[in-house]
Amino acid sequence: MAMKPAPVVEQPEPSVSAPQPKPLGLECRACGCRHFEVLYTRPRPGGIMRVRQCRHCGKRLVTREVPR
């Protein structure tokens, strides 16, 4: 009794998707975490300055916010 070859099943080609856009917002340069706490806020000429600290690694960064 001769065996029949298995039917050939074509696999769909993997779709090449466009790279996802980078999410908006702050990201810690040290660990990549996106969670910060504001340590203090100071008014400055032309805007507001905030010192933020990463909740994961403790790295600090300064943001300057300008009203539109």
PDB file of N, CA, C and O in Angstrom:
ATOM      1  N   MET A   1       0.842  -1.161   0.000  1.00  0.00           N
ATOM      2  CA  MET A   1       0.000   0.000   0.000  1.00  0.00           C
ATOM      3  C   MET A   1       0.899   1.240   0.000  1.00  0.00           C
ATOM      4  O   MET A   1       1.695   1.428   0.920  1.00  0.00           O
ATOM      5  N   ALA A   2       0.778   2.066  -1.005  1.00  0.00           N
ATOM      6  CA  ALA A   2       1.610   3.260  -1.152  1.00  0.00           C
ATOM      7  C   ALA A   2       0.993   4.419  -0.365  1.00  0.00           C
ATOM      8  O   ALA A   2      -0.218   4.635  -0.370  1.00  0.00           O
ATOM      9  N   MET A   3       1.887   5.158   0.316  1.00  0.00           N
ATOM     10  CA  MET A   3       1.404   6.300   1.095  1.00  0.00           C
ATOM     11  C   MET A   3       1.390   7.538   0.214  1.00  0.00           C
ATOM     12  O   MET A   3       2.292   7.770  -0.591  1.00  0.00           O
ATOM     13  N   LYS A   4       0.349   8.315   0.390  1.00  0.00           N
ATOM     14  CA  LYS A   4       0.240   9.554  -0.360  1.00  0.00           C
ATOM     15  C   LYS A   4       1.045  10.632   0.373  1.00  0.00           C
ATOM     16  O   LYS A   4       1.070  10.657   1.603  1.00  0.00           O
ATOM     17  N   PRO A   5       1.705  11.523  -0.380  1.00  0.00           N
ATOM     18  CA  PRO A   5       2.429  12.609   0.289  1.00  0.00           C
ATOM     19  C   PRO A   5       1.434  13.550   0.974  1.00  0.00           C
ATOM     20  O   PRO A   5       0.310  13.741   0.508  1.00  0.00           O
ATOM     21  N   ALA A   6       1.872  14.122   2.076  1.00  0.00           N
ATOM     22  CA  ALA A   6       1.022  15.063   2.818  1.00  0.00           C
ATOM     23  C   ALA A   6       0.773  16.296   1.964  1.00  0.00           C
ATOM     24  O   ALA A   6       1.665  16.742   1.243  1.00  0.00           O
ATOM     25  N   PRO A   7      -0.430  16.848   2.040  1.00  0.00           N
ATOM     26  CA  PRO A   7      -0.694  18.055   1.245  1.00  0.00           C
ATOM     27  C   PRO A   7       0.178  19.211   1.720  1.00  0.00           C
ATOM     28  O   PRO A   7       0.481  19.330   2.907  1.00  0.00           O
ATOM     29  N   VAL A   8       0.567  20.041   0.798  1.00  0.00           N
ATOM     30  CA  VAL A   8       1.409  21.190   1.105  1.00  0.00           C
ATOM     31  C   VAL A   8       0.503  22.328   1.586  1.00  0.00           C
ATOM     32  O   VAL A   8      -0.406  22.764   0.879  1.00  0.00           O
ATOM     33  N   VAL A   9       0.774  22.789   2.796  1.00  0.00           N
ATOM     34  CA  VAL A   9       0.006  23.897   3.359  1.00  0.00           C
ATOM     35  C   VAL A   9       0.872  25.133   3.284  1.00  0.00           C
ATOM     36  O   VAL A   9       1.954  25.188   3.868  1.00  0.00           O
ATOM     37  N   GLU A  10       0.392  26.115   2.568  1.00  0.00           N
ATOM     38  CA  GLU A  10       1.178  27.333   2.424  1.00  0.00           C
ATOM     39  C   GLU A  10       1.004  28.204   3.657  1.00  0.00           C
ATOM     40  O   GLU A  10      -0.116  28.461   4.100  1.00  0.00           O
ATOM     41  N   GLN A  11       2.111  28.650   4.198  1.00  0.00           N
ATOM     42  CA  GLN A  11       2.100  29.528   5.355  1.00  0.00           C
ATOM     43  C   GLN A  11       2.023  30.969   4.868  1.00  0.00           C
ATOM     44  O   GLN A  11       2.723  31.344   3.928  1.00  0.00           O
ATOM     45  N   PRO A  12       1.179  31.774   5.498  1.00  0.00           N
ATOM     46  CA  PRO A  12       1.157  33.180   5.081  1.00  0.00           C
ATOM     47  C   PRO A  12       2.475  33.852   5.417  1.00  0.00           C
ATOM     48  O   PRO A  12       3.099  33.558   6.437  1.00  0.00           O
ATOM     49  N   GLU A  13       2.884  34.753   4.550  1.00  0.00           N
ATOM     50  CA  GLU A  13       4.129  35.471   4.798  1.00  0.00           C
ATOM     51  C   GLU A  13       3.949  36.393   5.993  1.00  0.00           C
ATOM     52  O   GLU A  13       2.898  37.017   6.136  1.00  0.00           O
ATOM     53  N   PRO A  14       4.958  36.490   6.854  1.00  0.00           N
ATOM     54  CA  PRO A  14       4.819  37.405   7.991  1.00  0.00           C
ATOM     55  C   PRO A  14       4.690  38.838   7.493  1.00  0.00           C
ATOM     56  O   PRO A  14       5.454  39.291   6.641  1.00  0.00           O
ATOM     57  N   SER A  15       3.722  39.527   8.037  1.00  0.00           N
ATOM     58  CA  SER A  15       3.516  40.898   7.594  1.00  0.00           C
ATOM     59  C   SER A  15       4.583  41.794   8.203  1.00  0.00           C
ATOM     60  O   SER A  15       4.917  41.679   9.382  1.00  0.00           O
ATOM     61  N   VAL A  16       5.098  42.667   7.396  1.00  0.00           N
ATOM     62  CA  VAL A  16       6.097  43.617   7.859  1.00  0.00           C
ATOM     63  C   VAL A  16       5.348  44.906   8.160  1.00  0.00           C
ATOM     64  O   VAL A  16       4.919  45.622   7.255  1.00  0.00           O
ATOM     65  N   SER A  17       5.202  45.185   9.442  1.00  0.00           N
ATOM     66  CA  SER A  17       4.452  46.373   9.825  1.00  0.00           C
ATOM     67  C   SER A  17       5.408  47.546  10.012  1.00  0.00           C
ATOM     68  O   SER A  17       6.601  47.378  10.262  1.00  0.00           O
ATOM     69  N   ALA A  18       4.851  48.705   9.885  1.00  0.00           N
ATOM     70  CA  ALA A  18       5.634  49.916  10.090  1.00  0.00           C
ATOM     71  C   ALA A  18       6.017  50.014  11.560  1.00  0.00           C
ATOM     72  O   ALA A  18       5.257  49.563  12.418  1.00  0.00           O
ATOM     73  N   PRO A  19       7.159  50.584  11.872  1.00  0.00           N
ATOM     74  CA  PRO A  19       7.546  50.718  13.282  1.00  0.00           C
ATOM     75  C   PRO A  19       6.534  51.568  14.039  1.00  0.00           C
ATOM     76  O   PRO A  19       6.008  52.550  13.514  1.00  0.00           O
ATOM     77  N   GLN A  20       6.274  51.175  15.273  1.00  0.00           N
ATOM     78  CA  GLN A  20       5.321  51.885  16.100  1.00  0.00           C
ATOM     79  C   GLN A  20       5.890  53.247  16.494  1.00  0.00           C
ATOM     80  O   GLN A  20       7.081  53.364  16.780  1.00  0.00           O
ATOM     81  N   PRO A  21       5.043  54.274  16.508  1.00  0.00           N
ATOM     82  CA  PRO A  21       5.540  55.585  16.930  1.00  0.00           C
ATOM     83  C   PRO A  21       5.908  55.562  18.404  1.00  0.00           C
ATOM     84  O   PRO A  21       5.282  54.866  19.205  1.00  0.00           O
ATOM     85  N   LYS A  22       6.922  56.325  18.748  1.00  0.00           N
ATOM     86  CA  LYS A  22       7.370  56.383  20.133  1.00  0.00           C
ATOM     87  C   LYS A  22       6.303  57.080  20.975  1.00  0.00           C
ATOM     88  O   LYS A  22       5.804  58.134  20.583  1.00  0.00           O
ATOM     89  N   PRO A  23       5.946  56.505  22.128  1.00  0.00           N
ATOM     90  CA  PRO A  23       4.915  57.141  22.948  1.00  0.00           C
ATOM     91  C   PRO A  23       5.372  58.497  23.470  1.00  0.00           C
ATOM     92  O   PRO A  23       6.562  58.725  23.693  1.00  0.00           O
ATOM     93  N   LEU A  24       4.414  59.384  23.660  1.00  0.00           N
ATOM     94  CA  LEU A  24       4.714  60.714  24.164  1.00  0.00           C
ATOM     95  C   LEU A  24       4.948  60.652  25.663  1.00  0.00           C
ATOM     96  O   LEU A  24       4.495  59.724  26.334  1.00  0.00           O
ATOM     97  N   GLY A  25       5.648  61.632  26.178  1.00  0.00           N
ATOM     98  CA  GLY A  25       5.861  61.715  27.613  1.00  0.00           C
ATOM     99  C   GLY A  25       7.313  61.529  27.989  1.00  0.00           C
ATOM    100  O   GLY A  25       8.177  61.330  27.135  1.00  0.00           O
ATOM    101  N   LEU A  26       7.567  61.599  29.286  1.00  0.00           N
ATOM    102  CA  LEU A  26       8.929  61.488  29.804  1.00  0.00           C
ATOM    103  C   LEU A  26       9.341  60.035  29.946  1.00  0.00           C
ATOM    104  O   LEU A  26       8.519  59.157  30.209  1.00  0.00           O
ATOM    105  N   GLU A  27      10.627  59.805  29.767  1.00  0.00           N
ATOM    106  CA  GLU A  27      11.191  58.476  29.970  1.00  0.00           C
ATOM    107  C   GLU A  27      12.543  58.647  30.639  1.00  0.00           C
ATOM    108  O   GLU A  27      13.361  59.454  30.199  1.00  0.00           O
ATOM    109  N   CYS A  28      12.777  57.895  31.693  1.00  0.00           N
ATOM    110  CA  CYS A  28      14.042  57.985  32.411  1.00  0.00           C
ATOM    111  C   CYS A  28      15.179  57.527  31.502  1.00  0.00           C
ATOM    112  O   CYS A  28      15.097  56.464  30.887  1.00  0.00           O
ATOM    113  N   ARG A  29      16.227  58.320  31.418  1.00  0.00           N
ATOM    114  CA  ARG A  29      17.366  57.965  30.564  1.00  0.00           C
ATOM    115  C   ARG A  29      18.195  56.842  31.168  1.00  0.00           C
ATOM    116  O   ARG A  29      18.926  56.157  30.453  1.00  0.00           O
ATOM    117  N   ALA A  30      18.088  56.649  32.468  1.00  0.00           N
ATOM    118  CA  ALA A  30      18.889  55.617  33.130  1.00  0.00           C
ATOM    119  C   ALA A  30      18.249  54.241  33.031  1.00  0.00           C
ATOM    120  O   ALA A  30      18.934  53.259  32.745  1.00  0.00           O
ATOM    121  N   CYS A  31      16.920  54.156  33.268  1.00  0.00           N
ATOM    122  CA  CYS A  31      16.300  52.824  33.340  1.00  0.00           C
ATOM    123  C   CYS A  31      15.122  52.643  32.388  1.00  0.00           C
ATOM    124  O   CYS A  31      14.632  51.523  32.244  1.00  0.00           O
ATOM    125  N   GLY A  32      14.647  53.709  31.730  1.00  0.00           N
ATOM    126  CA  GLY A  32      13.544  53.582  30.790  1.00  0.00           C
ATOM    127  C   GLY A  32      12.165  53.643  31.427  1.00  0.00           C
ATOM    128  O   GLY A  32      11.157  53.513  30.733  1.00  0.00           O
ATOM    129  N   CYS A  33      12.107  53.836  32.721  1.00  0.00           N
ATOM    130  CA  CYS A  33      10.836  53.903  33.447  1.00  0.00           C
ATOM    131  C   CYS A  33      10.084  55.171  33.032  1.00  0.00           C
ATOM    132  O   CYS A  33      10.706  56.172  32.676  1.00  0.00           O
ATOM    133  N   ARG A  34       8.758  55.132  33.075  1.00  0.00           N
ATOM    134  CA  ARG A  34       7.945  56.280  32.694  1.00  0.00           C
ATOM    135  C   ARG A  34       7.176  56.850  33.877  1.00  0.00           C
ATOM    136  O   ARG A  34       6.220  57.603  33.689  1.00  0.00           O
ATOM    137  N   HIS A  35       7.581  56.499  35.094  1.00  0.00           N
ATOM    138  CA  HIS A  35       6.882  56.944  36.295  1.00  0.00           C
ATOM    139  C   HIS A  35       7.784  57.879  37.095  1.00  0.00           C
ATOM    140  O   HIS A  35       8.883  57.508  37.508  1.00  0.00           O
ATOM    141  N   PHE A  36       7.296  59.092  37.301  1.00  0.00           N
ATOM    142  CA  PHE A  36       8.062  60.108  38.013  1.00  0.00           C
ATOM    143  C   PHE A  36       7.203  60.726  39.103  1.00  0.00           C
ATOM    144  O   PHE A  36       5.976  60.749  39.013  1.00  0.00           O
ATOM    145  N   GLU A  37       7.864  61.219  40.123  1.00  0.00           N
ATOM    146  CA  GLU A  37       7.184  62.034  41.114  1.00  0.00           C
ATOM    147  C   GLU A  37       7.816  63.415  41.084  1.00  0.00           C
ATOM    148  O   GLU A  37       9.017  63.554  40.851  1.00  0.00           O
ATOM    149  N   VAL A  38       6.997  64.438  41.322  1.00  0.00           N
ATOM    150  CA  VAL A  38       7.482  65.813  41.318  1.00  0.00           C
ATOM    151  C   VAL A  38       7.994  66.126  42.715  1.00  0.00           C
ATOM    152  O   VAL A  38       7.251  66.040  43.693  1.00  0.00           O
ATOM    153  N   LEU A  39       9.286  66.494  42.801  1.00  0.00           N
ATOM    154  CA  LEU A  39       9.874  66.827  44.095  1.00  0.00           C
ATOM    155  C   LEU A  39       9.549  68.261  44.487  1.00  0.00           C
ATOM    156  O   LEU A  39       9.169  68.533  45.626  1.00  0.00           O
ATOM    157  N   TYR A  40       9.700  69.179  43.531  1.00  0.00           N
ATOM    158  CA  TYR A  40       9.301  70.554  43.795  1.00  0.00           C
ATOM    159  C   TYR A  40       9.076  71.299  42.486  1.00  0.00           C
ATOM    160  O   TYR A  40       9.564  70.911  41.425  1.00  0.00           O
ATOM    161  N   THR A  41       8.311  72.390  42.606  1.00  0.00           N
ATOM    162  CA  THR A  41       7.938  73.228  41.466  1.00  0.00           C
ATOM    163  C   THR A  41       8.313  74.661  41.793  1.00  0.00           C
ATOM    164  O   THR A  41       8.064  75.135  42.901  1.00  0.00           O
ATOM    165  N   ARG A  42       8.917  75.356  40.825  1.00  0.00           N
ATOM    166  CA  ARG A  42       9.304  76.749  41.020  1.00  0.00           C
ATOM    167  C   ARG A  42       8.851  77.563  39.819  1.00  0.00           C
ATOM    168  O   ARG A  42       9.036  77.144  38.676  1.00  0.00           O
ATOM    169  N   PRO A  43       8.258  78.729  40.072  1.00  0.00           N
ATOM    170  CA  PRO A  43       7.946  79.613  38.943  1.00  0.00           C
ATOM    171  C   PRO A  43       9.234  80.246  38.422  1.00  0.00           C
ATOM    172  O   PRO A  43      10.106  80.628  39.203  1.00  0.00           O
ATOM    173  N   ARG A  44       9.344  80.350  37.139  1.00  0.00           N
ATOM    174  CA  ARG A  44      10.492  80.971  36.485  1.00  0.00           C
ATOM    175  C   ARG A  44       9.976  81.961  35.451  1.00  0.00           C
ATOM    176  O   ARG A  44       8.842  81.837  34.989  1.00  0.00           O
ATOM    177  N   PRO A  45      10.790  82.935  35.086  1.00  0.00           N
ATOM    178  CA  PRO A  45      10.348  83.859  34.033  1.00  0.00           C
ATOM    179  C   PRO A  45      10.020  83.086  32.756  1.00  0.00           C
ATOM    180  O   PRO A  45      10.864  82.384  32.201  1.00  0.00           O
ATOM    181  N   GLY A  46       8.793  83.230  32.314  1.00  0.00           N
ATOM    182  CA  GLY A  46       8.377  82.566  31.079  1.00  0.00           C
ATOM    183  C   GLY A  46       7.847  81.163  31.268  1.00  0.00           C
ATOM    184  O   GLY A  46       7.548  80.501  30.274  1.00  0.00           O
ATOM    185  N   GLY A  47       7.714  80.672  32.485  1.00  0.00           N
ATOM    186  CA  GLY A  47       7.191  79.323  32.653  1.00  0.00           C
ATOM    187  C   GLY A  47       7.365  78.774  34.049  1.00  0.00           C
ATOM    188  O   GLY A  47       7.508  79.525  35.014  1.00  0.00           O
ATOM    189  N   ILE A  48       7.353  77.457  34.149  1.00  0.00           N
ATOM    190  CA  ILE A  48       7.462  76.747  35.421  1.00  0.00           C
ATOM    191  C   ILE A  48       8.584  75.725  35.310  1.00  0.00           C
ATOM    192  O   ILE A  48       8.738  75.075  34.276  1.00  0.00           O
ATOM    193  N   MET A  49       9.359  75.584  36.365  1.00  0.00           N
ATOM    194  CA  MET A  49      10.403  74.568  36.416  1.00  0.00           C
ATOM    195  C   MET A  49       9.988  73.520  37.453  1.00  0.00           C
ATOM    196  O   MET A  49       9.589  73.858  38.567  1.00  0.00           O
ATOM    197  N   ARG A  50      10.089  72.252  37.071  1.00  0.00           N
ATOM    198  CA  ARG A  50       9.778  71.160  37.999  1.00  0.00           C
ATOM    199  C   ARG A  50      10.961  70.210  38.072  1.00  0.00           C
ATOM    200  O   ARG A  50      11.563  69.870  37.053  1.00  0.00           O
ATOM    201  N   VAL A  51      11.287  69.788  39.276  1.00  0.00           N
ATOM    202  CA  VAL A  51      12.304  68.754  39.452  1.00  0.00           C
ATOM    203  C   VAL A  51      11.558  67.456  39.729  1.00  0.00           C
ATOM    204  O   VAL A  51      10.767  67.363  40.667  1.00  0.00           O
ATOM    205  N   ARG A  52      11.822  66.466  38.901  1.00  0.00           N
ATOM    206  CA  ARG A  52      11.143  65.178  38.999  1.00  0.00           C
ATOM    207  C   ARG A  52      12.160  64.095  39.317  1.00  0.00           C
ATOM    208  O   ARG A  52      13.345  64.225  39.008  1.00  0.00           O
ATOM    209  N   GLN A  53      11.677  63.021  39.942  1.00  0.00           N
ATOM    210  CA  GLN A  53      12.549  61.908  40.307  1.00  0.00           C
ATOM    211  C   GLN A  53      11.905  60.602  39.842  1.00  0.00           C
ATOM    212  O   GLN A  53      10.715  60.372  40.056  1.00  0.00           O
ATOM    213  N   CYS A  54      12.707  59.759  39.207  1.00  0.00           N
ATOM    214  CA  CYS A  54      12.232  58.460  38.744  1.00  0.00           C
ATOM    215  C   CYS A  54      11.875  57.605  39.961  1.00  0.00           C
ATOM    216  O   CYS A  54      12.648  57.520  40.915  1.00  0.00           O
ATOM    217  N   ARG A  55      10.716  56.982  39.922  1.00  0.00           N
ATOM    218  CA  ARG A  55      10.289  56.150  41.051  1.00  0.00           C
ATOM    219  C   ARG A  55      11.059  54.838  41.118  1.00  0.00           C
ATOM    220  O   ARG A  55      11.118  54.202  42.170  1.00  0.00           O
ATOM    221  N   HIS A  56      11.650  54.432  39.997  1.00  0.00           N
ATOM    222  CA  HIS A  56      12.361  53.156  39.971  1.00  0.00           C
ATOM    223  C   HIS A  56      13.821  53.285  40.411  1.00  0.00           C
ATOM    224  O   HIS A  56      14.266  52.570  41.309  1.00  0.00           O
ATOM    225  N   CYS A  57      14.567  54.198  39.777  1.00  0.00           N
ATOM    226  CA  CYS A  57      16.008  54.266  40.049  1.00  0.00           C
ATOM    227  C   CYS A  57      16.428  55.498  40.841  1.00  0.00           C
ATOM    228  O   CYS A  57      17.559  55.555  41.324  1.00  0.00           O
ATOM    229  N   GLY A  58      15.535  56.500  40.989  1.00  0.00           N
ATOM    230  CA  GLY A  58      15.867  57.681  41.775  1.00  0.00           C
ATOM    231  C   GLY A  58      16.582  58.777  41.015  1.00  0.00           C
ATOM    232  O   GLY A  58      16.922  59.806  41.598  1.00  0.00           O
ATOM    233  N   LYS A  59      16.818  58.583  39.725  1.00  0.00           N
ATOM    234  CA  LYS A  59      17.485  59.616  38.908  1.00  0.00           C
ATOM    235  C   LYS A  59      16.591  60.848  38.817  1.00  0.00           C
ATOM    236  O   LYS A  59      15.379  60.727  38.638  1.00  0.00           O
ATOM    237  N   ARG A  60      17.184  62.027  38.940  1.00  0.00           N
ATOM    238  CA  ARG A  60      16.423  63.275  38.889  1.00  0.00           C
ATOM    239  C   ARG A  60      16.560  63.928  37.526  1.00  0.00           C
ATOM    240  O   ARG A  60      17.582  63.790  36.853  1.00  0.00           O
ATOM    241  N   LEU A  61      15.507  64.644  37.127  1.00  0.00           N
ATOM    242  CA  LEU A  61      15.571  65.432  35.913  1.00  0.00           C
ATOM    243  C   LEU A  61      14.742  66.689  36.104  1.00  0.00           C
ATOM    244  O   LEU A  61      13.824  66.730  36.924  1.00  0.00           O
ATOM    245  N   VAL A  62      15.079  67.712  35.334  1.00  0.00           N
ATOM    246  CA  VAL A  62      14.417  69.009  35.419  1.00  0.00           C
ATOM    247  C   VAL A  62      13.605  69.202  34.148  1.00  0.00           C
ATOM    248  O   VAL A  62      14.103  69.002  33.040  1.00  0.00           O
ATOM    249  N   THR A  63      12.337  69.597  34.326  1.00  0.00           N
ATOM    250  CA  THR A  63      11.505  69.931  33.172  1.00  0.00           C
ATOM    251  C   THR A  63      11.158  71.412  33.257  1.00  0.00           C
ATOM    252  O   THR A  63      10.982  71.961  34.345  1.00  0.00           O
ATOM    253  N   ARG A  64      11.064  72.041  32.103  1.00  0.00           N
ATOM    254  CA  ARG A  64      10.664  73.436  32.018  1.00  0.00           C
ATOM    255  C   ARG A  64       9.400  73.495  31.185  1.00  0.00           C
ATOM    256  O   ARG A  64       9.387  73.066  30.031  1.00  0.00           O
ATOM    257  N   GLU A  65       8.341  74.024  31.767  1.00  0.00           N
ATOM    258  CA  GLU A  65       7.052  74.085  31.092  1.00  0.00           C
ATOM    259  C   GLU A  65       6.747  75.522  30.724  1.00  0.00           C
ATOM    260  O   GLU A  65       6.848  76.424  31.556  1.00  0.00           O
ATOM    261  N   VAL A  66       6.377  75.729  29.479  1.00  0.00           N
ATOM    262  CA  VAL A  66       6.110  77.069  28.959  1.00  0.00           C
ATOM    263  C   VAL A  66       4.636  77.129  28.572  1.00  0.00           C
ATOM    264  O   VAL A  66       4.159  76.255  27.849  1.00  0.00           O
ATOM    265  N   PRO A  67       3.901  78.146  29.040  1.00  0.00           N
ATOM    266  CA  PRO A  67       2.488  78.242  28.640  1.00  0.00           C
ATOM    267  C   PRO A  67       2.369  78.569  27.150  1.00  0.00           C
ATOM    268  O   PRO A  67       3.216  79.260  26.585  1.00  0.00           O
ATOM    269  N   ARG A  68       1.325  78.072  26.538  1.00  0.00           N
ATOM    270  CA  ARG A  68       1.103  78.313  25.097  1.00  0.00           C
ATOM    271  C   ARG A  68       0.349  79.571  24.868  1.00  0.00           C
ATOM    272  O   ARG A  68       0.076  79.927  23.722  1.00  0.00           O
TER     273      ARG A  68
END
